[in-house]
Amino acid sequence: CYLQPHTREYLLNVKQTRPIKEVTDFLAKRCARFARKLTRPTSLEIQTSYLLPQSDCLILASKYNPTTTLLNMLPFLAPSCPFVVFSEHLEPLVETFRELQEQELAINLRLSDTWLRDYQVLEGRTHPQMSMSQNGGFLLTGVKLHPVTGKNDLELSEEELKVLKEVVANGRRGGG
C-alpha cells in the first residue's frame, strides 16, 4: 500500500515508541481504508446503475432549488408516476408549480402544507392544542406526463372508458 509523506513520517516516529503490533495494525487499517475508497463506485457508475431504469416514484427533499433539481430528476421518473417535493418554504414550490404547468410536464399538481394539530386527550374530554405554530414545511405533489405525447399513460380511450363504466354499473346492479 502506498504511503503518503505525512504517514511515512508518522510511522518513523511511532516505530521507536510503540510496539510493532500497533504499527502493523495501523498499517492494516490504513490499507483497508484506501482499498474501500478505491472500490467505491464513481458518480457516473451510480447514475448508470441506479438512475437509468426509470423509477416508479420520486421523493425529493433538498436544500437546493427544487425547480432545477426536479427538472433534472424527472427524466428518471417513468410516465404516469407520482412525485413529491418537500421544501421548508412555499415560494420555491410555487415557482416549481408554475414551471411544471408552463412546460406541461405534470398533472394533478397540488401544493399543501404539512401542518399537524396536536390533540390533548383526557378522560371524558378531548381538545386541540391552541397555541401551535406552523413550521413543518410544504409539499408539491403531482403525476408526470409522458414527455412525447403529453398524456398520462394510464388514460383510457373513449371505448375503454365506456366498457369500464358498463362493468362498474353492472357490478352495482348485482349483474355478473
Secondary structure, DSSP 8 states (H G I E B T S, - for coil): ----HHHHHHHHHHHHHS-HHHHHHHHHHHHHHHHHHHHS--HHHHIIIIISS-BS-EEEE-SS-HHHHHHHHGGGB-TT-EEEEEESSHHHHHHHHHHHHHTT-EEEEEEEE-----EEEETTEEEE-SS----S-EEEEEEE--TTT-S-TT---HHHHHHHHHHHHHHHHT--
